[in-house]
Amino acid sequence: MTRHISILALPLSLWFVCCVFNEVALSQEQSKEWKDSTGRFQIEATLEGVEGEVAVLSRADGKTIRVPISRLRQSDQEYVMSFRKKQQNSVPDVKSKKKRAKDTNVPLDQVLARPANVSFANEPLSTCIEKISEQHSINSAFLINPKRDRNPTWAHTEITYQSTNETLEEALSSILSPLSLEWSNFHGVLVIAADKDLVSSTRVYLVKQARFVKDFDFRNIVKFIFENVAKTSWEKGDGRLAPVYPDFLVIYQTPSAHREIEKLQDVALPPAIARKTGFDARNPLSKEISVSFADTPLNEAIEEIAEKSNVRISLDTKQLAASSLAEQQYITLSLQNVRAESVLTLVLLPLDLYYFKDKSVIQVRSKSYAYQHPITVAHDISGIHGDGYNPADHVQRLLEDFIETDTWSHGGGNGTISLIPPSQLSITNAEHVQIAIKQLLQELRNSAR
């Protein structure tokens, strides 16, 4: 049996839709008066371009407005159609293409803070995201878990939305939140997911002087976050929070909840564990690459990532054969100038695969196989703040509550933790769980410095 991971137009086989589009060439049109079909809307502007069925108008003050062509008066519709015909027959504007190529290097965080300037009238969500990606020169991807969302009809939900003074971040939240969709900045890629587990994460927050509460006390801080950020998620157990005294909070939450927390005064990611950018010689997967997979077999996609990042990547086919991924996988994915580690993760994550560095080789393994073959590792917990009474017990509870909670013995799994005095924990669990534990302990240790 084969499984095809195809494009959004085929919802039953959807996996990824990632896109970077070229800018429509700028026109040299003169400013003119525009009216809508009712005659009530009137504006003086220049026709800057056409995006699908939307006319892009530029006012004298520099503000860009997008108006559905069907809403314009007949004479203006004919003007736009004439412009589009000339545009299709013209030579592409080399200058504007060069400018767009430069714009793609702008960090996504900065792009998200820019004005959205988007307008949609009964358009499918997939089309809206494509247009946003084109307009703002960003990579985007729908990340789908086929086990939980076999028929993602939400991708075809019609969207009507007109931004006013919102930033792109605010516009995305306004569009996606009513559909219960999450979006995140995944190393420069705008990732959208219906399965919150695919994009939720654990972060360590530094809390020094929380002015958003009257008294600086961890109990007050925790209470405030519980009552004001994603309230229902804490009640359902989807969100988790634990204090690490004296200055830190460990929080597992969705991207939208993390964004709310980050906006609170004096709560931030510690500088020691800020997200890394740029090329890191110690991490060959930090190199930026471009890929364009179209129904590409998984092994061939892995080979191309390896070749373009100049690193050896080993795909354990024996593990795949022993797991639920015995059938061949096909990938459709297109990204430009994205870190190789992000590309590899986007390919592997929905397949329940993971990778790690083993000397000079990147090993790709199956999570389901790893669950069946746990390993035991001794983890150093020295230098990590505890609760002042039993630091080892505190760290143990932290790991069990925040990392793969259903894999531990109290959650029905086979994972165990025992103390090796004075400052080590002997942990038995799956290999990828051990990797996550090592990363969290290192973040806590770095934060405590």
GULUMFI-285139 format. One record per residue: x, y, z of N, C-alpha, C in turn; residue in one letter. Coordinates in steps of 0.02 Angstrom, whole numbers, plus 50000, padded with zeros to 5 digits. Example, Ala and Ser with C-alpha at 12.3 -4.5 7.8 and 13.67 -1.06 7.14 Angstrom:
2
506604971650390506154977550390506604983550390A 506424988850354506844994750357506455000250394S 
REM end
This chain:
449
500424994050000500005000050000500445006250000M 500255011149961500625017349959500195022949986T 500505027950015500145033850039500445039850006R 500025043849972500265049849939500115055949982H 500605059749995500535065950033500505071449982I 499915073949968499825078049909499625085149927S 499385088949879499245095949888498555097149916I 498425103349936497815105049972497185103749932L 497225103849866496635102749825496365095749833A 496765091149863496545084349874496505083049949L 495955084849981495925084750054496035077850085P 495845072450050495925065850080496655063750084L 497085067050046497795065050047498235070950065S 497935076050094498325082050112498845080750165L 499425083650156499925083650211500205090550219W 500575092750168500875099350173500645103650115F 500565110050127500535114950074500985120550095V 501555121150062502035126250081502155130450019C 502205136950028502235141049968502645147449978C 503005149149926503325155649920503175157849849V 502885163649841502665165949776503045172149754F 503085173149688503395179049661502905184849660N 503155190749669502735196749671502485198349602E 501845200449597501575202849534501925209349516V 502125209949454502515215849433502125222249446A 502465227349471502145233749486501975237449421L 501415240649422501205244249362501475251249362S 501435254249304501625261249297501005265449284Q 500435263149308499805266449297499775273149333E 499355277649307499245284149338498685283649390Q 498695288149438498165288249488497505289949456S 496965286749479496295288049452495775287149507K 495165289049491494615288249538494315281349531E 494205278049588493905271349589493255271549628W 492755267849604492115267449639491885260149641K 491485258549693491205251849695490555251649657D 490245245749652489645244949611489045248849638S 489055250649702488495254449731488595261949724T 489205264149711489355271149706489505274549772G 489435270749828489555273649894490305273849911R 490675269049885491395268749898491765272449843F 492205277049862492575280949812493275282449839Q 493775281649797494465282649819494905284649759I 495395288849773495895290649723496505286349735E 496685282249685497245277549695497525275249628A 498095271949633498435269049575498365261549576T 498215258549519498185251249514498895248549515L 499055245149570499735242649579499825235649551E 499295231649551499345224849526498695221149534G 498685214949512498095210649518498305204049548V 497975202049602498115195649635497495191349633E 497475186849584496885182649576496295186949555G 495785187149598495185191149585495165197449628E 495745199849648495795205749691496225211049657V 495985217249656496375222849630496765225949687A 497405227149675497845230049726497925237449710V 497655241749754497655248949742498125252349792L 498495257349768498965260949811498745268249816S 498615270549877498405277449888499015282049889R 498885288549886499425293549885499825293449950A 499495291350006499845291250070500255284950079D 500275280650027500685274650029500325268450053G 499705269150078499335263450104499065259350046K 499125252650052498885248150001498205245350020T 497745245249972497075242749983496925237249932I 496625231849955496445226249911495695225749906R 495435226249845494715226349833494525220849784V 494045216449803493815211449755493565214749691P 493795212249634493625215349569492875215449560I 492525210349583491805209949573491425215549609S 491745218849657491405224149694491495231049661R 491925231349611492045237749576491485239149525L 491405245449509490925247249456491165244249390R 490715243749341490865240349279491465243249242Q 491505249949239492055253049202492735251549235S 492735251349302493355249749337493545242449329D 493035238049326493175230949314493505230049245Q 493245233649196493535233249129494245235949128E 494375241149167495045244049172495535238849200Y 495305235349253495725230249284495855224549236V 495335222349199495415216849152495915218749097M 495885225049075496355227449024497065227549051S 497125229649114497785229749146498065222649152F 497635217949172497865211049181498085208149114R 497725209649061497915207148995498585209748974K 498695216348985499345219248968499895216149011K 499735214849073500225212049119500435205049097Q 499955201149075500105194349054500535194148991Q 500465199348950500845199448888501505203248893N 501645206148952502235210248960502825206148986S 503425208948980504035205949007504045207149082V 504185202049124504185203049197504665208649218P 504475212149269504875217649295505455214849336D 506065215249308506645212349340506795215849406V 506705222349409506855226049470506415223749528K 505765222849514505325220949568505485213849592S 505715209449547505895202649567506515202749611K 506985207049594507575207649635507395210149704K 506935214949707506735217549771506395212149813K 505985207949782505645202749819506145197549845R 506635195849804507145191049826507485193649889A 507605200149892507915203049951507445202850010K 506795204149998506315204250052506235197550087D 506365191950051506265185350081506765184150138T 507275188350143507765187550197507545190950261N 506985194550260506745197950320506475192650368V 506695192650431506465187650480505695187750485P 505405181850494504685181350497504395185350555L 504755185750612504525189650668504395196950648D 504845199650606504765206550584504185207250535Q 504105202250491503555202350443502885202050480V 502845198050533502225197250571502025203750606L 502515208150619502375214450653502165219950604A 502195218550539502015223450489501255223750480R 500995229250450500275229550435500065223850390P 499485220950404499255215050366499035216950296A 498595222050290498335224250226498065218550184N 497605214650212497315209050176496565209850172V 496285207150119495565207450109495335201250072S 494855197550102494605191450072493845191650071F 493565189250016492835189150010492625182149989A 492395178150036492155171350024492685167149987N 493295167350011493835163549980494055157850025E 494235152049996494455146450037495065148350079P 495095145450139495655146950184496325145650150L 496365140150112497005138550079497205144150032S 496725147049996496865152549951497085158749990T 496765159950046496945165750088497675165250111C 497875159350134498565158450157499055159150100I 498875156650042499305157449983499405164849967E 498865168649971498915175849954499325179550007K 499235177750069499645180750122500375179150112I 500525172950094501215170850081501515174750023S 501115175549971501345179249912501455186549928E 500965189549960500995196749975501585198550020Q 501715194250070502235195850119502885192050108H 502925188250053503545184650036503785180050092S 503345175650115503525171150169503375163950149I 503725159350182503575152250175502995150450221N 502545146150198501995144050241501855136650230S 501575133550280501435126350276500835124450318A 500395120150291499885116950331500185110350356F 500155109350421500425103250452499845099050476L 499765093150445499165089050457499365082350486I 498995080250538499075073650567498525069250537N 498695064750490498175060850456497815055950502P 498115054350559497785049750606497185053150640K 497225059850648496695063350683496265067750637R 496535069350579496195074050535496235071450464D 495885065950451495935062650385495605066650330R 495115070750347494765074650296494735081850319N 495275085750310495305092550337494885097450296P 494225097050305493775101550268493865108850287T 494165110050347494285116950368494725120750319W 495135117050280495575120350232495185123750177A 494555121550167494145124450114493595129050142H 493625130450207493145135150236493215141950203T 492655144850184492675151350151492785156950202E 493245161350187493435166750232493245173450202I 492915177550243492795184550225493105188850280T 493595192850260493975196550310494285202750279Y 494245208150314494545214450293494955217250350Q 495605217550341496025220250395495955227850397S 496015230550457495985237850465496675240350485T 496805240550550497465242750573497865237050604N 497665230750590497995225050621498675223650591E 499095220750632499725217950607499565211250575T 500045208450539499935201850509499825196650563L 500175197150619500075192450675499355192650699E 499085198750708498405199450732497905196950680E 498035198250617497585195950564497565188350560A 498135185050565498155177750564497745174850622L 497825177750680497445175350738496695176350728S 496505182050700495795183450688495495178650638S 495885176650588495635172050536495615164850561I 496135162750597496215155650614495885153650679L 495855158150728495585156350794494865153850790S 494415157050752493715154550749493675147450721P 494195145250684494195138450656494565133550701L 494765135950761495145131850809495795129350779S 496105133550739496755131950709497305135850744L 497885132850748498465135950779498965137850725E 499325143350735499875144950690500485146650733W 501075145350704501685146750740502235148750691S 502725152150718503325153950680503835148350692N 503875143750645504305137950652504955139150615F 505445142350650506095143850620506015147450553H 505565152450551505495156350490504965153850442G 504615148450460504075145850418503415146850455V 502915149650423502255150450452501905143650448L 501835140250505501545133650507500845134050537V 500355130850503499655130850525499445123750538I 499135122450595498945115550613498275115350649A 497905109950636497285108650673497425104550735A 497925100150731498115095950787498595099950831D 498355102250888498755106550931499385102950957K 499345096250963499925092550988500525093150941D 500415094350877500965094950830501365101350840L 501045106550867501385113050872501455115550944V 501145112150992501225114251062501935112751085S 502175116551134502865115751155502955117851228S 503515115651257503695117651326504215123151323T 504115128451360504585134051363504735135851435R 505335138351444505555140751510505525148351509V 505155151351555505065158651558505425161551618Y 505745167051607506075170751661505575175851690L 505485175751755505025180351788505405183951843V 505555190251832505935194151881505495198751921K 505175203451887504735208051921504085208551881Q 503605204651900502985204251862502515209851882A 502515215351845502105221051862501365219851846R 501215214251812500515213051795500135210151855F 500495208751911500155206751973500355211652028V 499915212452077500035217352129500635215552172K 500665209252193501215206952236501625201752198D 502305202752200502745198152165502785191652206F 502365186952189502345180552223502155175352170D 502495169752170502365164652118501645162452118F 501335162052177500635159852178500185164852143R 500335171352152499935176552118500055176452042N 500685175252023500855175051952500505169151918I 500555163351949500235157351921499475158351917V 499185161051970498465162351971498255167051914K 498655172351904498495177151852498505173851783F 499025169851769499075166451704498505161551695I 498335157751747497775153051743497125156551725F 497025162451753496385165951745496355170251682E 496935171751652496925176551596497215173851531N 497525168151531497825165351470497545158351458V 497195157451402496935150851382496635147151441A 496145150151473495875147651536495625140451532K 495265138751480494985131951476495515126651466T 496085128451437496605123451424496905120751489S 496965125051540497225122751604496735117951637W 496095119551630495575115451661495545108451629E 495665108151564495635101751528496285097851534K 496815101151557497455097751562497875098251499G 497625101951448498005102851387498605107451398D 498525112151444499075116651461499345114851530G 500005115551539500305113751603500815119151623R 500855120451688501305125551714501615123251779L 502255124651788502595122951851503115128151866A 503145130651929503655135451948504315131851962P 504865134951943505535132651960505865138451996V 505875138152062506085143752103506835145052095Y 507035151552099506615157152119506355161352061P 506565160151999506425165051946506085162351884D 505885155951882505685153151818505005149651821F 504685149551763504075145651752504195141051693L 504005134751700504025130051644503295129251621V 503175130651557502485130651532502435126651467I 501955122051466501795118351405501135121251379Y 501135123951318500535127051292500555127251215Q 499995129551188499945130551115500325136851096T 500475137751031500805143951010500415150251027P 499745149951021499355155951036499395157751110S 499395152851154499455154251225500155156851242A 500665154051211501345156551222501405163851201H 501075165651145501095172651123500775177251175R 500225175051205499905179051257500365179851318E 500685174451337501135174651395501725179351382I 501995178951321502575183151304502405190551305E 501775192251298501575199251298501475202051368K 501475197651418501425199951487502055203651506L 501995208751547502575212651567503065208351608Q 503695208951589504245205851626504205198151628D 503895195251579503925187951571504205186751502V 504765183151498505085182251433505495175951432A 505685173851371506145168351365506825170751388L 507155167051432507825169151455508305169851396P 508725175051396509195176051341509635169951327P 509785166051380510225160351372509945155051326A 509275154951318508975149751275508565152851219I 508745159051200508395162151145508495158151081A 508015158451035508075154550973508685156650934R 509055151650909509655152950870509475154450798K 509855158950768509775160550697510445160450664T 510445160050596511065160150559511405153350559G 511955152850523512305146450515512735145050576F 512695138950599513095136650656513535130850631D 514195131850631514645126750604514585120150641A 514375120450705514285114350744513645110650726R 513205113950691512565110950671512485111550596N 512685106550558512645106950485511935107950459P 511435106050499510745106950477510505114150485L 510945118650509510765125650513510825129150446S 511105125750397511185128750330510505129750298K 510405135350264509775136750229509775133250162E 509225129750148509145126250084508455127650056I 508365125949992507715126449959507535119549932S 506905117649941506675111149916506015111949880V 505895107449834505255107249798505085099949785S 504725096949833504535089949828503825089549800F 503725085349750503065084149722502965076649717A 502585073949764502485066749769503165063149768D 503625065749807504305062949810504325057549864T 504585051549849504655046449900505055049049960P 504865046850019505185049350080505935048550078L 506175042650056506905041550056507255046250008N 506935047949951507235052649904507235059749932E 506705061549969506675068150000507235068850052A 507335063550092507875063550142508555064250107I 508645060650053509285060950016509415067949990E 508895071349965508995078049939509165083049995E 508825082350052508985086650109509705085650129I 509925079350131510615077750150511115080750101A 510955080150037511415082749986511475090349989E 510915093749998510925101049998511215103950062K 511175100150117511455102650179512155099950192S 512405095850145513075093050149513195089150214N 512715084750230512765080750290512485073750276V 512745068850309512495062050302511865061150344R 511335058650313510715057150348510545049850336I 510475046150390510325038950386509605037650405S 509235034650359508525032850371508495025450388L 508295023850449508285016950472507675013350443D 507765010150386507205006850352506945000850392T 507374997650432507154991950473506644994250524K 506775000050555506295002750604505645004650570Q 505685007550511505075009450475504665003350459L 505004997950438504654991850420504304988750481A 504584989850540504304986950601503754991350631A 503674997250603503175002050630502585002450583S 502155007150596501555008150555501715011450489S 502345013050477502535016350415502855011550366L 502605005350366502905000350322502775002150248A 502215005450235502065007350166502485013450147E 502585014250081502995019850056502635026450068Q 503025031550088502755038150099502955042750041Q 502505047250024502645052149971502545059150000Y 503005063649984503015070350012502915075549958I 502485080449972502425086349930502555092349975T 503085095949960503315101350004503755106149964L 503625112549970504025117549935504205123249982S 504855124249993505105129450037505725132650006L 505825138950019506405142549993506795145750050Q 507455144550050507915147750098507705146650170N 507615140350188507415138450256507945133850285V 508075134350350508565130050382508405122750370R 508925118850355508825111750339508495108050397A 508645109950460508345106550517507585107650518E 507365113550496506655114950494506315110850439S 506645110450380506365106550326506305099250347V 506835096550377506845089550398506295088250451L 506225092850498505715091950550505015092150521T 504885096650474504225097150443504055090850404L 504555087550377504445081350341504305075650391V 504675075450446504655069750491504095070050543L 503945076050568503495076750626502815073250617L 502445074350563501795071050557501845063450547P 502435061050529502535053950517502745050250580L 502765053850637503005050950700503715048450694D 504125052250657504835050850651505215056350686L 505835055050706506245060050738506965059050714Y 507385063950729508085063250711508535065650768Y 509155063450766509655065750814510335065050782F 510815068750809511495068650783511895063250818K 512175058650780512605053350806513295054050774D 513735057450809514395059150783514305063550721K 514495061050662514455065150601513845063350559S 513405059250586512825056850548512175058950582V 511685061050543511015062450568510605056150561I 510375053450617509995047250616509245048850617Q 508865045650573508135046450572507825039850596V 507425040350649507135034450680506375035050687R 506055029450704505335029050713505155029550787S 504685033950806504475034550875504125028250899K 503705025250858503345019250879503825013550894S 504365013050855504875007950869505245009650934Y 505385016150943505755018151004505355016751067A 504685017551064504265016051122504335008751142Y 504405004351092504444997151105505134994951127Q 505634999351118506324997651135506635003351176H 506395004251239506655009651281507385008651299P 507715014151314508405013951336508465017451404I 509005016151440509105019151505509705023951502T 509595030051526510105035251524510145038651593V 510745040151616510845043851678510905051351662A 510455055451688510445062651674510675066551736H 511125071151724511375075451778510875081051792D 510685081851856510205087251872510525092451918I 511185092351923511525097551963511445104351930S 511415109551971511365116251944510665118251925G 510175114151941509475115651924509105117251988I 508745122751989508375124752049507835119652064H 507765118052126507205113852148506725117852189G 506295114452225505785118052265506025119552336D 506665118152349506935119652415506865113952464G 506475108852447506385103252493506705096852465Y 506495094952406506755088952375506855090352301N 507425093352281507535095252211507455089452163P 507715083552180507675077852135506945075952122A 506555075852175505845074152168505485079452126D 505675085752136505375091252098505525090452024H 506145088952006506335088151936505985082051906V 505925076751945505585070751921504855072351902Q 504515075851946503815077651932503785082151870R 504275086551864504285091151807504345087251741L 504795082451739504895078551678504275074351662L 503985071251713503405067051701502795071051679E 502745077351702502165081451685502235085251619D 502855085851594502955090151535503225086551474F 503475080551481503775077051423503425070351414I 503055069751358502735063351339502395060251400E 501895063851428501595061851491501305054751491T 501065052351434500755045651433501265040051427D 501915041651424502425036451419502685034151487T 502515037751540502765036051607502305031051641W 502555027651690502185022351723501525024751752S 501515030851781500885033351810500385035151756H 500605035751694500155037251639499995031251596G 500195025351619500045019251582500615016751538G 501185020451538501755018451497502275014551536G 502855013551506503385009651538503965014051563N 503915020551556504455025051575504535025351651G 505155025251675505285025551747505855030451761T 505855033151822506375037751846506575035751916I 507235035251929507475033851996508095038052009S 508205039652072508755044052092509395040152101L 509945042952073510615040552085510965046052125I 511025045152192511305050552233512015052352210P 512205058852215511785064152244511385068052193P 511575067952128511275072652081511175069852011S 510965063552007510815060651942510155057051945Q 509815056851888509205052951881509315047551829L 509155041351847509185035851800508495035251768S 508465036451702507815036751668507785031551613I 507255027751613507125022751561506515025151521T 506625026151456506075028251412506325027851340N 505895029851294506075029651223506645034551208A 507005033151155507585037151138507415044551126E 506875045951090506705052851076506465056451139H 506185052751187506005055651251506635057551289V 507145053451286507785054951319508085061351289Q 508015062151224508275068251191507905074451217I 507245073951223506835079551247507015081151320A 507135076051360507325077051430507995080751434I 508475078551395509135081751395509075089151376K 508655090751327508575097651304508255101951358Q 507725099351392507395103251443507845104351503L 508215099251524508675100051580509215105151564L 509455105151501509965110051482509685117151482Q 509055117851460508745124451462508665126951533E 508455122551578508385124451648509065126251678L 509575122551661510245123851687510505130451661R 510405131651596510625138051566510255143951597N 509605142951609509195148351636509395150151706S 509645145251744509825146351814510485149951822A 510855150651768511525153951774511455161451784R 
REM end
